[in-house]
Amino acid sequence: MDEMNEALLVSEMPGLNEDQIRQFINYYNMLIDWNSRMNLTRITEPNEVARKHFADSVLGASLLKQNARVVDVGTGAGFPGIPLKIVRPDIELVLVDSLAKRINFLKEACSAVGIEAAAVHARAEDAARDPKLRESFDVALSRAVAPMNVLLELTVPFIKVGGCSLMYKAASVDEELGAASSALRILNCRAEVRSFDVSWGTRSIVSAVKLKKTDGKYPRKAGSVEKNPL
């Protein structure tokens, strides 16, 4: 397998400084090493990781306010949270995932990359009910986790009034937005779509801005959110 290198990273993410390039290379090496022992990603070729994981993740960087408190819900191998933290070191990042093995990887990866981020081992439904986490974030991130009507219930309880849930999606989001209209209404959110034309296709980030506090019954218990979306 080819190695991740500076030229490849800069071609996909112009403006990276030398420290950031080193951080992304360390992250890639850690990802590939751990992926040989556990399933973190099917995308492993350096050019594909650079585009579809790293560059894709940082598309949302401009949507984060300075010093934002950010939670990455169902982060998996750390996308989009860790790449965003590399390019936006000002943010405070919390990574949430339900699998203990992935939490171990995330802690090791953050150490290898040289960033500070908390890693919480919990299902989103449970973490969002923790008083230390509930309605305490400016931004909730989610990428390749679930349909929008499910994601809204899993992420909106984490954010403050005035904050937003940033959901990374493919080019066409009209159908998902339509299916999520009830969830947006029930959870008191207004959705906006940002589209990006990039070398790996057209991507969209849906920003659901929270207008009022979330009713205490949301999110519902584990399993209910997916089985009966709002």
Number of C-alpha atoms within 10 A of each C-alpha: 6 8 12 20 16 16 11 16 23 15 14 18 18 11 12 17 12 9 12 18 22 16 21 23 20 18 24 23 17 18 20 17 11 17 17 10 8 12 12 18 15 8 14 17 14 20 19 13 19 25 19 16 20 24 24 24 21 21 21 21 14 10 14 18 13 12 13 16 19 27 29 26 31 26 25 25 22 29 22 27 28 29 24 25 20 22 19 18 15 15 19 18 25 21 27 26 23 18 14 12 14 22 23 12 21 26 19 15 23 22 14 14 22 16 16 17 20 16 22 20 19 18 17 24 21 16 22 25 18 11 10 10 15 18 21 18 24 22 28 28 26 25 22 15 15 15 16 25 22 20 26 26 25 28 28 32 30 32 26 21 20 15 24 28 31 29 24 23 22 13 15 12 17 10 9 13 19 13 16 20 16 14 20 23 11 13 22 18 25 14 16 12 15 15 16 15 10 13 11 11 10 13 18 20 24 19 23 25 22 23 15 12 16 22 11 9 9 17 25 16 12 13 9 13 19 16 9 10 17 19
